[in-house]
Amino acid sequence: PLFQLGELVATPGALDALEAAEQNLWELLNRHSQGVFGDVCGEDAALNHEAVNDGGRILSAYILPRTEEKVWIITEADRSSSCCLRPDEY
């Protein structure tokens, strides 16, 4: 991994979305920690790459198969935790 994830948490809405899409959260967490940030704009991707080096917050966005619903994974700047949530839960 490029960075530590810290404590892992997920909102009930994100867990429901993952279940409906038959998507494994661990797969998304692995992609996130490897720097595969999913469906983020170029500016957010550049900020993520900077954050890996300077300790800023890291945001990944994934469109789930089957349902086309989006979930985010956010790792805090201090790497104390990572949260999976739906954008409307932010």
Secondary structure by P-SEA (a helix, b strand, c coil): ccccccbbbbcaaaaaaaaaacccaaaaaaaaaacccccccaaaaaaaaaaaccccbbbbbbbcccccbbbbbbbcccccbbbbbccccc
